[in-house]
């Protein structure tokens, strides 16, 4: 069955869909052995490749990690209008609270290959079993 979308989604609808999909994938994260929000972002690239059309649409890579903080290079579709919400939802699904996503340089919107984000969280709450 093919679903044809006749009108574009609003930004709020896209954000809600992304957050719903991320929470539904929490079980997959657990099965990969990911144990922290930083691990979740590493695994997110594997999931992105599996649930989308693969590397043709880009990907996501953790390039630096510190306590309660990571730097992520993101070339995933559709870019920096949506990726910050996806990244935030992903780390929140893994228990991170007080999440802040900051867009750094470079930026795909200015013709670069990827966008870079600093992702910080204040604490991690245990996940329900």
VOGU-3710 file (C-alpha; in Angstrom, 3 decimals, decimal comma):
1> xxxxxxxxxx> 0,000/0,000/0,000  1,324/3,426/-0,934  0,406/6,420/1,203  0,352/9,707/-0,660  0,798/12,857/1,390  -1,138/15,646/-0,280  -0,114/18,471/2,020  3,183/19,055/3,802  3,526/18,200/7,464  3,811/21,078/9,899
11> xxxxxxxxxx> 6,967/21,375/11,939  5,031/20,347/15,084  3,676/17,251/13,329  7,181/16,281/12,206  8,577/16,805/15,714  5,821/14,628/17,210  6,414/11,881/14,638  10,160/11,884/15,267  9,731/11,718/19,050  7,231/8,874/18,727
21> xxxxxxxxxx> 9,547/6,883/16,483  12,486/7,440/18,815  10,621/6,204/21,881  9,431/3,142/19,961  13,057/2,277/19,192  14,122/2,258/22,870  13,964/-1,551/22,969  16,297/-1,753/19,979  18,752/0,482/21,809  18,747/-1,820/24,808
31> xxxxxxxxxx> 19,398/-4,824/22,576  22,487/-3,150/21,091  24,136/-2,826/24,485  23,885/0,970/24,587  23,887/2,129/28,210  24,108/5,930/28,115  22,774/8,875/26,114  26,158/9,087/24,346  25,901/5,395/23,414  22,360/6,036/22,183
41> xxxxxxxxxx> 23,635/8,677/19,768  26,302/6,293/18,489  23,669/3,641/17,885  21,343/6,217/16,298  23,476/6,177/13,165  23,070/2,406/12,848  19,324/2,773/13,321  19,198/5,673/10,895  20,908/3,593/8,228  18,623/0,603/8,926
51> xxxxxxxxxx> 15,334/2,511/8,972  16,064/4,833/6,053  17,714/4,546/2,678  21,201/4,124/4,024  24,222/6,337/3,496  22,670/8,164/0,543  20,780/10,233/3,116  23,757/10,865/5,371  24,345/9,778/8,935  25,347/10,784/12,434
61> xxxxxxxxxx> 28,684/10,448/14,266  29,771/11,222/17,826  33,122/12,972/17,369  33,822/14,009/20,965  32,525/12,913/24,357  32,748/14,377/27,830  30,768/14,078/31,055  27,111/14,756/30,183  28,117/16,151/26,784  28,854/15,004/23,251
71> xxxxxxxxxx> 29,697/16,686/19,964  27,800/15,149/17,053  28,359/15,582/13,316  25,048/15,078/11,545  24,504/14,758/7,799  21,158/12,973/8,127  18,134/14,070/6,144  16,383/16,529/6,368  19,046/18,662/8,016  19,231/21,261/10,731
81> xxxxxxxxxx> 15,538/22,163/10,796  14,686/18,737/12,234  17,900/17,038/13,424  18,147/18,951/16,743  14,714/17,665/17,779  15,588/14,138/16,694  18,851/14,235/18,652  17,121/15,645/21,736  14,358/13,035/21,569  16,896/10,252/21,147
91> xxxxxxxxxx> 18,944/11,124/24,231  15,761/11,815/26,239  14,478/8,364/25,291  17,620/7,042/26,949  16,992/8,890/30,214  18,809/12,183/29,688  17,075/15,168/31,302  17,775/18,874/30,987  18,855/18,286/27,391  20,166/21,213/25,364
101> xxxxxxxxxx> 21,210/20,953/21,728  23,392/23,763/20,403  24,086/24,145/16,669  27,767/24,850/16,052  29,753/25,431/12,860  29,788/23,917/10,260  26,221/23,990/8,900  24,683/22,178/5,930  22,418/25,170/5,441  25,517/27,105/4,397
111> xxxxxxxxxx> 26,737/24,419/2,006  28,873/22,317/4,381  28,794/18,489/4,339  27,301/18,218/7,847  25,966/20,157/10,810  27,764/19,968/14,144  25,880/19,951/17,447  26,904/20,126/21,083  24,468/18,012/23,099  24,409/18,493/26,872
121> xxxxxxxxx> 22,244/17,015/29,595  22,063/17,735/33,308  21,312/14,222/34,565  20,276/10,744/33,499  17,209/9,115/35,025  17,027/5,338/35,181  14,882/3,801/32,488  11,831/1,807/33,462  12,257/-1,928/33,066
//
